[in-house]
Amino acid sequence: MIKPVAAITAIILDRYGVYNEGSFDYHNGYFYCSLVSNTSISLSLYCLILFYMATEERLKPFSPFYKFLTVKSILFFSFWQTCLFQMLYSFELLERETGNMALNIITCFEMVIIAYA
C-alpha cells in the first residue's frame, strides 16, 4: 500500500517541481518518499521475521524461511541499490545514463540468482 501512495506522491511533487529525484536534500520530496519507502520495506522485513518465528514449527515441513527472505530481500536490496546509484549521480561520480545501464544489468543478474533460489 505504501509503494503506490509514494509513487502517486512522487508524480504530484514532480509536477510542482519539488520532487528532484536523486537529491537527498531535506527540502525536496525525494528525500521523504525514500525515507517512507525504506521504513516501510524495513518494517515489512522485520514483521516477516516475527511471523516466521511465531509459525516456525507449523511451517517447518515447507521450509518457508528462505522463500520469505528471498521475496523480501528483492524489495529491500533493490531499493538500497537504487539509492546508492542516486547518491553516485548526485555526487557526480557516475553519469545517469551509464548508471542506469549498470543498475539494470546488476538487477538482471540478481533476478537470475533469486529465481534459482
Buried (B, 14 or more C-beta within 10 A) or exposed (E): EBEEEBEEBBEEBBEEEEBBBBBBEEEBBBBBBBEBBBEBBEEBBEEBBEEBEEEEEEBEEEEBBEEBBBBBBBBBBBBEBBBEBBEBBBEEEBEEEEBEEEBEEEBEEBEEEEEEE
